[in-house]
Amino acid sequence: MTEYGRGAGHEPWHPEDPLYGDQGWAGQQAEQGTQDPYGGQPQHYQQEPQQYQHDAQQQQYQHEQQPQPQQPYYDGGQHYAEQQQYGHNGGWDTPQQQEPVPYGMNPAADPYAGQQPAYGADGNDYYAAPDAYPPPQPPNQRRTPEPEPTAEWDAEQEAPEKHPFFTGADEGDDAEPDQPREPRRGRGGNDRRGGKPKKKSRNGTACLFVAVVLVGGVGGLGYFGYQFYQDQFGAPEDFAGSGTGSVEVEIPKGAGLGQIGSILARKGVVKSSGAFVSAATANPKSQGIQPGVYPMKKEMSGKAAVDLMINPSNLNALIVKEGERNVGIYEAIDNKLKLDAGTTEDVAEKEFKDLGLPEWANDDPDIKDPLEGFLYPSRYDIGKKSTPKSVLKEMVTRAKAKYEAANVEAEAQRLGLDSPMQLITVASLVQVEGKYKHDFEKVSRVVYNRLKPNNTETVGRLEFDSTINYIKAESRLDIGAVDSLRQIKDPYNTYDIKGLPPGAISNPGADALHSAINPKPGPWYYFVSVTADKTLFAVTNAEHEKNRRQYEEELEKSGQ
């Protein structure tokens, strides 16, 4: 690389150049102890050649021998220093001794005088490159930069500016190349080219743009306003009439009116969800719409769909009531599935092992129906794909889950029963014998008291009429005399056998199961219901006979 001062070109100065950074002036500062205003001197100031160190010592000696007047000057805006004149012999002389020689014209002071100077005799600048900085000047040649000229006051410039959108004037970027730009503000002067830009009118384009925006906005507001009005006040699309054909619709649990309407619309039952919601909102009974499977028709009006769904009889579901026997449930399944009588009972007898019963369910060979007590009371939806086996399996699965949640195995052991099946049997007896739920816990206590070995009142027999009715598949209040009942030989005849029957006699619900697990403490051995909301409990047989007479009197009053 060619160094500055040693050849033509605009290469950077080399740090080891003796003239780099004005060594003569900096050398004096180093000897006099002047501190650099930025906390230290650059490295190239400290590494001066010995020749210049010797010249600096001579300059300091001459300066001390003859005091010189000093004048402050401003070195380019950086800091004030004492003005010195750089002599042609490399020493420090006063202005009175000799005239200053332009820098670079004195061969005796310039160690590179034999080479091409920075400024030649012809005045040409050999460093004049577009991106080069001017060479450094000695202290006596440095001048304070002249301030930029201040623009004269212009009334037009001081006037408030107007946005070009309204004036039609351009900001300057769109001005034609042959037109000067408008003076820029904020830098203390006019634009270098001066003059004013050529104005271009945009009034026509601006008006057209505003008109398009206004028309589009009004049209958009009108459209959305119409849509809002239709949604809020307009009647939703709806069919007319009660519909035709048939379609099966299943409504899930927890579905609201909007979700039900969407399901019906997808199935083609109603024309829109809004039609159903509007009709359901107007009918207070619509809150009673239950989840399940509904046989519907196609293209029904919203009102017709609501009227059909609020009627429980139209719900394609099977309801198993608490305390209902299996015989009645089998008949109901046949009717729902439109099967021949006895079809479901035959499936239950032959395929009960494939329905998912718990292991402890069918231990006793004397059980009349292994599924008794496992067709859990609830509502079961019946669809086109339903079969007797699928419906029975769903019931058994629900009962098994309920019994596991109640922890029947551990509770049966705690109560001193032989198996969980006996606990289900107790619950089935409580469900049938206890006419009212508020009596279930006392009835449960009567069962456990009669099962005690020290029971002297009934001698270990339950003597429940419900077991006789189960044997006969009847439901009567007057079952006959006790002596005649004991002649019936059947494992379920509690007038004849001691203890519990081999299996359940009904399908108990949650309340009966809870009462069987948690009987109310008490000494009762007898009970009889005398009115619709009153049951009398007794400890002795004499007390029980007194309660029975009251029961018969109530029957006479009611005409039964």
Secondary structure, DSSP 8 states (H G I E B T S, - for coil): ---TTSSSS-----TT-TTTTTHHHHHHHHHHT---TTSS--HHHHS--HHHHHHHHHHHHHHHHS----EEEE-TTS-EEEE-EE-TTSSEE-TTT-----TT--TTT-TTTTS--SB-TT--BTT--TT-------GGG-------------HHHHS----HHHH----STTS-TTS-----SSSSS--SS-S-------HHHHHHHHHHHHHHHHHHHHHHHHHHHHHHTS------SS-EEEEEEEE-TT--HHHHHHHHHHTTSSS-HHHHHHHHHH-GGGGG--SEEEEEEES--HHHHHHHHT-GGGS-EEE--TT--HHHHHHHHHHHHT--TTHHHHHHHHHGGGS---TTTT--TT-S-TTTT-S-SSEEE--TT--HHHHHHHHHHHHHHHHHHTTHHHHHHHTT-S-HHHHHHHHHHHHHH-SSGGGHHHHHHHHHHHTSTT--SSTT----HHHHHHHHT---S----HHHHTT---TT-TTTSSS--SS-SS---HHHHHHHHS-------EEEEEETTEEEEESSHHHHHHHHHHHHHHHHHHT-
